[in-house]
Amino acid sequence: MNEFTPYLNFPNNCRDVMNFYAKCFDAKVEFMTFADAKQADSKDTADLIMHSALSKNGKVVLMASDCPPGMPLTVGNNVSISVGCESSKEVDQLFAALGVNGTPAMPPAKVFWGDYFAMVIDSYGIQWLLSAGA
């Protein structure tokens, strides 16, 4: 295996979340609704996101969807997304952008293993690990 792509599920706010991430990462996002896929079983599911993909430099980096009604979802600390940043400046920028209405878990700082590192929980409950090598 060469790559892993995180796939997130959300409780009917996938479009908002992925648009937020596209803005934070200056990336492109594409959406397919349940209606687009002809999988909507009611008006309640028609506009929900069946699949979305966030791309940066032509490469998919994150995928997500809404959970359809009847499929329970618990957002928790079982998912973290680690981002290898190119500089401490990028760590600082992403920490600020992702932290809007979120919770700083660990402010950016040089850490014992030598990297510049930060952790932030965004306003959608997803924990981000931001790291730039020494």
C-alpha positions in Angstrom: 0.0 0.0 0.0 1.2 3.5 -0.9 -1.4 5.7 0.6 -4.2 6.0 3.0 -7.1 8.5 2.5 -9.1 9.3 5.6 -12.9 9.0 5.1 -15.1 10.8 7.5 -18.8 10.6 8.2 -21.0 13.4 9.5 -24.5 13.9 10.8 -26.0 15.8 7.9 -23.4 18.6 7.8 -20.8 17.1 5.4 -21.2 19.9 2.9 -20.5 22.6 5.5 -17.5 20.6 6.9 -15.9 19.9 3.5 -16.4 23.5 2.3 -14.7 24.7 5.6 -11.8 22.3 5.0 -11.5 23.4 1.4 -11.1 27.0 2.6 -8.6 26.1 5.3 -6.4 24.1 3.0 -7.0 26.2 -0.2 -8.2 23.0 -1.9 -11.0 21.9 -4.2 -14.0 19.9 -3.1 -16.5 17.9 -5.1 -19.9 16.6 -3.9 -22.3 13.9 -5.0 -25.7 14.0 -3.2 -27.9 11.0 -2.6 -30.3 12.5 -5.3 -27.4 12.8 -7.8 -26.7 9.1 -7.3 -30.4 8.2 -7.5 -30.2 6.8 -4.0 -32.5 9.2 -2.2 -35.4 7.5 -0.5 -37.1 10.7 0.6 -36.8 14.5 0.5 -34.9 14.2 3.8 -32.0 12.4 2.1 -32.0 14.0 -1.4 -29.6 16.8 -0.5 -27.4 14.8 1.9 -23.9 14.1 0.7 -23.4 10.5 -0.5 -19.7 11.1 -1.3 -17.3 14.1 -1.3 -13.6 14.4 -2.1 -11.2 17.1 -1.1 -8.3 17.5 -3.6 -5.1 19.5 -3.4 -2.7 19.7 -6.4 -4.8 17.1 -8.3 -4.6 14.5 -5.5 -7.5 13.4 -3.3 -6.5 14.0 0.3 -9.8 13.5 2.2 -13.2 12.0 1.6 -16.4 12.3 3.5 -20.2 11.7 3.5 -23.3 12.3 5.5 -24.8 9.3 7.3 -28.3 8.5 6.0 -31.2 8.5 8.4 -31.2 5.3 10.4 -27.4 5.0 10.5 -26.2 6.2 13.9 -23.1 8.3 14.1 -21.0 9.2 17.1 -18.4 11.9 16.5 -15.6 11.3 19.0 -11.9 11.1 19.5 -11.5 7.9 17.6 -10.3 9.8 14.5 -7.4 12.1 14.1 -6.0 13.5 10.9 -2.2 14.0 10.8 -1.0 16.6 8.4 2.7 16.8 7.4 3.3 20.5 7.0 6.1 22.1 5.0 7.0 24.7 7.7 6.2 26.0 11.1 4.4 28.9 9.4 2.1 26.4 7.8 1.4 24.7 11.2 0.6 28.1 12.6 -1.7 29.0 9.7 -3.6 25.7 9.8 -3.9 25.8 13.6 -5.5 29.2 13.3 -7.8 28.2 10.4 -9.0 24.9 11.8 -9.3 26.4 15.2 -12.0 28.9 14.3 -14.8 28.0 16.7 -12.8 24.9 17.7 -10.7 23.9 20.7 -6.9 24.2 20.8 -5.7 20.9 22.3 -2.0 21.7 22.1 -0.7 25.1 20.9 2.1 25.1 18.3 5.5 24.5 19.8 8.8 22.7 19.3 8.3 19.2 20.9 10.7 16.7 22.4 11.0 14.6 19.2 12.3 17.7 17.4 9.2 18.7 15.3 7.1 21.8 15.4 3.8 20.4 16.4 0.2 21.4 17.3 -3.2 19.7 17.9 -6.6 21.3 17.4 -10.1 20.0 17.5 -12.2 21.8 14.9 -15.7 23.0 15.3 -17.0 19.7 13.8 -15.3 17.6 16.5 -12.4 16.3 14.3 -8.9 16.3 15.9 -6.0 17.5 13.7 -2.3 16.8 14.3 -0.1 19.3 12.6 3.6 18.7 12.3 6.6 20.2 10.5 9.9 18.4 10.7 12.9 19.9 12.5 
